[in-house]
Amino acid sequence: MTRLVHRARDLAPATAVVMTMGALHDGHAALIRAARAHAGSGVVTVTVFVNPLQFGPNEDLDRYPRTLEADVKLAEAAGADLVFAPGADEVYPGGPPQVRLAAGPMGEGFEGASRPGHFDGMLTVVAKLLHLTNPLPPVPGAARTAAFFGQKDAQQLALVRRMATDLNFPVDIVAVPTVREDDGVALSSRNRYLSDADRVSARALSRALFAGRDAAAGGPGAVLDAASAVLDAAASAEPPVGLDYLALVDPATFTAAAPDHTGPAVLAVAAKVGGTRLIDNLPLEFGAPE
């Protein structure tokens, strides 16, 4: 289903796209506003599709919230022109695709290790949605389409950027900073699963990241030590924070940063609180040693 929420500004292909799985919140609104500012008079499309290829056999596909009417209202208020909400039979005619993209080594660690096949499914649907929302070849001299992704899903962002480069997609991948609630917790559609007690424990993830950031002058080792101290304490909270991973990575390759790493890095964490798995990260910058 395609929902027109503003009159299309012209008949050119979309100049900006924001891909979501629905259950939109203020973090998605920030992406849409950034896309609107970038697109100017061009068309901003928001996709809403809960992609079954991204979910493992024990994950929450059926439980994932579907709130399309509310999503359309939020998208319109944030500046979208179109909401494209296809069914699975439109995205995957004939059933699950036989040919899929593979994330390769860059997608094997961290989230890829915890969720095997997740990134293959994510890249496959991102590629398809880029084609479906921008089906015409670029006009010579015209601005390239831009796709907007949140920094909260740091490994996803890194992989989408690499896919666009490696496979020559005529699309600019634009990162938008993570939006946080007043208590520091990163906005996520899964936050609605947290009980009040879970929510208190979940604050440890952002506290750990901020503690790591504050220790950055001491180098990568100091960052990891400071963040680990916060998470170690949270492991005995009630409910406990069950750490999956804490890592400092090079955002270009999503491999662990060396002890003498300089330049950009991402401090990333994943943990389970109650029955909900949460991820968060902060971008950091390390200067060259003097």
C-alpha positions in Angstrom: 0.0 0.0 0.0 1.2 3.5 -0.8 -0.3 6.3 1.2 0.0 9.9 -0.2 0.3 12.2 2.7 1.2 15.4 0.8 0.7 16.1 -2.8 3.7 14.8 -4.7 6.0 17.8 -5.6 6.9 16.5 -9.0 7.0 13.2 -11.0 10.7 12.6 -10.4 11.8 9.6 -8.3 12.0 10.1 -4.6 14.9 12.3 -3.6 15.0 11.0 0.0 13.9 7.8 1.6 13.6 6.7 5.2 13.2 2.9 5.7 11.4 1.7 8.8 9.6 -1.4 10.2 6.9 0.8 11.6 5.9 1.6 15.2 7.3 5.0 14.5 8.6 7.2 17.3 10.5 10.5 17.7 13.7 8.9 16.5 12.0 8.1 13.2 10.6 11.6 13.1 14.1 13.0 13.4 15.1 10.9 10.3 12.1 12.1 8.4 12.8 15.7 9.3 16.4 15.3 8.2 15.3 13.8 4.9 12.8 16.7 4.5 15.5 19.3 5.0 17.8 17.5 2.6 15.2 17.0 -0.1 14.0 20.6 -0.3 11.2 20.5 -3.0 11.9 16.9 -3.8 9.9 13.9 -2.6 10.4 12.2 0.8 9.2 8.6 1.0 8.9 6.6 4.2 8.7 2.9 4.0 6.9 0.8 6.6 7.6 -3.0 6.2 8.2 -5.6 8.9 10.8 -7.7 7.0 10.5 -11.4 7.8 14.0 -12.1 6.5 15.5 -10.1 9.4 13.9 -12.3 12.1 15.3 -15.6 13.4 13.2 -18.6 14.4 13.1 -17.5 18.1 12.7 -13.8 17.5 9.7 -11.5 17.8 8.3 -11.2 14.2 4.7 -11.9 15.2 5.0 -9.8 18.3 6.6 -6.8 16.5 4.2 -3.8 16.8 2.2 -2.8 13.8 0.7 0.7 14.1 0.2 1.8 10.5 -2.4 4.5 11.0 -0.4 6.2 13.7 2.8 5.8 11.6 1.1 7.6 8.7 0.2 10.5 11.0 3.7 10.8 12.4 5.3 10.6 9.0 3.0 13.3 7.7 3.7 15.6 10.6 7.4 15.1 10.2 7.3 16.1 6.5 7.0 12.9 4.5 5.2 13.0 1.1 4.6 9.3 0.7 4.3 6.3 3.0 5.0 3.1 1.2 3.7 0.2 3.2 3.9 -2.9 1.0 2.8 -6.4 2.0 5.2 -9.3 2.0 3.8 -10.6 -1.3 4.7 -7.3 -3.0 8.2 -7.2 -1.6 8.8 -10.9 -2.1 6.5 -12.0 -5.0 6.5 -15.8 -5.2 7.7 -16.3 -1.6 11.0 -15.9 0.1 13.7 -14.9 -2.4 16.1 -17.5 -3.7 18.8 -14.9 -4.3 19.8 -12.7 -1.4 22.5 -10.4 -0.5 25.2 -11.6 1.9 26.7 -9.3 4.6 30.0 -11.2 4.4 32.7 -11.0 7.2 31.6 -7.5 8.2 28.3 -8.9 9.3 29.5 -11.9 11.2 30.4 -10.3 14.5 28.5 -8.5 17.2 24.8 -8.3 16.1 25.6 -10.8 13.3 26.9 -13.4 15.8 23.8 -12.9 18.1 21.4 -12.9 15.2 22.6 -15.2 12.4 21.2 -14.2 9.0 19.8 -10.9 10.3 22.1 -8.7 8.2 21.6 -10.8 5.0 17.9 -10.2 5.3 18.3 -6.5 6.2 20.6 -5.8 3.2 18.3 -7.8 0.8 15.3 -5.7 1.8 17.1 -2.4 1.8 18.3 -3.1 -1.7 14.8 -4.0 -2.9 13.3 -1.0 -1.2 15.8 1.3 -2.8 14.7 0.0 -6.2 11.0 0.1 -5.3 11.1 3.7 -4.1 13.5 5.0 -6.8 12.7 2.9 -9.8 13.9 5.2 -12.5 17.6 5.6 -13.5 19.2 8.8 -12.3 18.9 11.8 -14.6 22.3 13.2 -15.7 23.0 16.2 -13.5 20.2 15.4 -11.1 20.8 15.1 -7.4 21.3 11.6 -6.1 18.7 10.0 -3.9 19.6 10.0 -0.3 18.6 7.3 2.2 18.6 8.2 5.9 19.5 5.8 8.7 19.8 6.2 12.4 23.2 5.9 14.1 21.6 3.7 16.8 21.9 0.7 14.5 25.6 1.3 14.0 26.5 -2.1 12.4 23.5 -1.9 10.1 24.5 1.6 9.0 28.1 0.5 8.3 26.8 -2.5 6.2 24.4 -0.4 4.2 27.1 2.1 3.5 29.4 -0.7 2.4 26.7 -2.3 0.2 26.0 1.1 -1.5 29.8 1.4 -2.3 30.5 -2.2 -3.2 27.4 -2.6 -5.5 27.5 0.9 -6.9 24.1 2.0 -5.7 23.5 5.6 -6.9 22.3 6.6 -3.4 23.9 8.6 -0.7 23.7 7.0 2.8 23.1 9.7 5.4 23.5 9.0 9.2 21.3 10.8 11.7 22.3 10.9 15.4 20.5 8.7 17.9 17.6 10.3 19.7 17.4 9.7 23.4 14.7 10.0 26.0 15.2 12.2 29.1 16.8 9.4 31.1 19.3 8.7 28.4 17.8 5.5 27.0 18.0 5.4 23.2 14.6 5.5 21.5 13.5 2.2 20.1 10.3 0.5 19.1 11.2 -2.3 21.5 11.3 0.1 24.5 7.5 -0.5 24.8 8.2 -4.0 26.0 10.1 -2.8 29.1 8.4 -2.8 32.5 9.0 0.1 34.8 11.7 -1.9 36.6 13.3 -3.0 33.3 13.4 0.6 32.3 15.4 1.6 35.3 18.0 -1.2 34.6 18.1 -0.3 30.9 19.6 3.1 31.7 22.9 1.4 32.5 23.5 1.0 28.7 23.7 4.7 28.0 25.4 5.4 31.3 28.1 2.9 30.3 28.5 4.6 26.9 28.8 8.1 28.4 31.3 6.8 31.0 33.4 5.4 28.1 33.1 8.7 26.2 34.3 10.6 29.3 37.4 8.4 29.5 38.3 8.8 25.9 41.4 10.9 26.6 43.0 7.8 28.1 42.6 5.9 24.8 40.6 2.8 23.8 41.6 0.7 26.8 40.4 3.4 29.2 37.1 3.7 27.3 36.3 0.0 27.6 37.4 -0.2 31.2 35.1 2.7 32.2 32.1 1.3 30.3 32.7 -2.2 31.6 32.6 -0.9 35.2 29.1 0.4 34.8 27.9 -2.7 33.1 29.5 -5.0 35.7 27.5 -3.2 38.4 24.3 -3.4 36.4 24.7 -7.2 36.1 23.6 -7.4 39.8 20.7 -5.0 39.5 17.1 -6.1 39.7 16.3 -7.0 37.0 19.9 -7.6 35.9 21.4 -6.3 32.7 22.6 -9.4 30.8 25.4 -8.2 28.7 25.8 -9.7 25.2 28.7 -7.6 24.0 30.6 -4.3 24.7 33.0 -3.4 21.9 35.0 -0.5 20.5 35.0 -0.8 16.8 36.3 0.9 13.6 33.1 2.1 11.9 34.5 1.4 8.4 35.0 -2.3 9.0 33.1 -3.0 12.2 36.1 -4.9 13.6 37.6 -4.3 17.0 39.6 -1.1 17.3 43.3 -1.6 18.1 44.7 -0.4 21.4 46.5 2.4 19.5 43.5 3.2 17.3 43.2 6.8 16.0 40.3 8.4 14.2 36.6 7.6 14.4 35.4 4.7 16.4 32.0 3.4 17.7 31.5 2.2 21.3 28.7 -0.3 21.0 26.8 -2.4 23.5 24.0 -5.0 23.4 22.3 -6.5 26.4 19.0 -8.1 27.5 16.9 -6.5 30.2 14.0 -8.6 31.3 12.8 -10.3 28.1 13.9 -7.4 25.8 17.2 -7.2 23.9 18.5 -3.6 23.5 21.4 -2.1 21.6 23.0 1.3 21.8 26.3 3.0 20.8 28.2 6.3 20.8 30.5 7.6 18.1 33.9 8.6 19.4 37.0 10.2 17.9 40.6 9.4 19.0 43.4 11.8 18.1 46.8 10.8 16.9 49.3 10.3 19.7 51.5 13.2 20.4 
